[in-house]
Amino acid sequence: MSQAPTLQSRRALYIGGLDPAVSETTLRAAFLPFGPIQHIDMPMDYALGTHKGFAFLEFVDSDDANEAIYNMDGAELFGRALTVNVAQADKMNLGSSKALWSTDEWFKEHAGVKEEEERAEREKGTERDSAMLKEEHLVG
């Protein structure tokens, strides 16, 4: 017999206010005393090379998640106060082992933008080089 979605979602926590120095290992060590952890997701800011300052953590048991909220909401980790509460259902797809960025749509949308920006930069560089060459021929 499977659990109702509302009960299942109570196992997933949103953890906000993370210091950039906090790693997945640090987070696991901080929350492991409350029970077995099924999954941790720390969304990355690839431009900065760090996580975005929040994470989603899923416990095996919802009672463990409630205990973690009770003990860790407002607690300090690396000098920053944490915000710990139940993750919203639309923020995290429980049971999904497929990352958002592994979908073709996401890749096309984000990779296409990057490729377009790089192509535009190359064209600007080529135009600048052409203008400089013309200028040198006129002056020389």
Solvent accessible surface area in square Angstrom, and as a share of the most:
residue,aa,sasa,rsa
1,M,248,1.11
2,S,104,0.67
3,Q,103,0.46
4,A,49,0.38
5,P,105,0.66
6,T,100,0.58
7,L,97,0.48
8,Q,61,0.27
9,S,23,0.15
10,R,106,0.39
11,R,27,0.10
12,A,2,0.02
13,L,0,0.00
14,Y,67,0.26
15,I,0,0.00
16,G,1,0.01
17,G,35,0.34
18,L,2,0.01
19,D,28,0.15
20,P,81,0.51
21,A,63,0.49
22,V,3,0.02
23,S,51,0.33
24,E,79,0.36
25,T,104,0.61
26,T,34,0.20
27,L,0,0.00
28,R,86,0.31
29,A,68,0.53
30,A,22,0.17
31,F,0,0.00
32,L,91,0.45
33,P,105,0.66
34,F,38,0.16
35,G,13,0.13
36,P,82,0.51
37,I,19,0.10
38,Q,97,0.43
39,H,84,0.37
40,I,11,0.06
41,D,47,0.24
42,M,26,0.12
43,P,26,0.16
44,M,72,0.32
45,D,39,0.20
46,Y,153,0.58
47,A,101,0.78
48,L,136,0.68
49,G,53,0.51
50,T,51,0.30
51,H,19,0.08
52,K,112,0.48
53,G,19,0.19
54,F,55,0.23
55,A,0,0.00
56,F,16,0.07
57,L,0,0.00
58,E,5,0.02
59,F,0,0.00
60,V,77,0.44
61,D,64,0.33
62,S,26,0.17
63,D,98,0.51
64,D,28,0.14
65,A,0,0.00
66,N,61,0.31
67,E,86,0.39
68,A,0,0.00
69,I,37,0.19
70,Y,181,0.69
71,N,66,0.34
72,M,24,0.11
73,D,77,0.40
74,G,52,0.50
75,A,30,0.24
76,E,124,0.56
77,L,26,0.13
78,F,108,0.45
79,G,62,0.60
80,R,109,0.40
81,A,66,0.51
82,L,4,0.02
83,T,63,0.37
84,V,1,0.01
85,N,67,0.34
86,V,33,0.19
87,A,6,0.05
88,Q,112,0.50
89,A,78,0.61
90,D,130,0.67
91,K,127,0.54
92,M,27,0.12
93,N,114,0.59
94,L,35,0.17
95,G,67,0.64
96,S,53,0.34
97,S,121,0.78
98,K,138,0.59
99,A,35,0.27
100,L,120,0.60
101,W,120,0.42
102,S,61,0.39
103,T,40,0.23
104,D,97,0.50
105,E,130,0.58
106,W,74,0.26
107,F,124,0.52
108,K,144,0.61
109,E,109,0.49
110,H,81,0.36
111,A,22,0.17
112,G,34,0.32
113,V,84,0.48
114,K,117,0.50
115,E,112,0.50
116,E,90,0.40
117,E,99,0.44
118,E,80,0.36
119,R,101,0.37
120,A,40,0.31
121,E,101,0.45
122,R,152,0.56
123,E,84,0.38
124,K,105,0.45
125,G,18,0.17
126,T,86,0.50
127,E,118,0.53
128,R,141,0.52
129,D,84,0.44
130,S,48,0.31
131,A,57,0.44
132,M,119,0.53
133,L,102,0.51
134,K,136,0.58
135,E,111,0.50
136,E,108,0.49
137,H,145,0.65
138,L,155,0.77
139,V,128,0.74
140,G,99,0.95
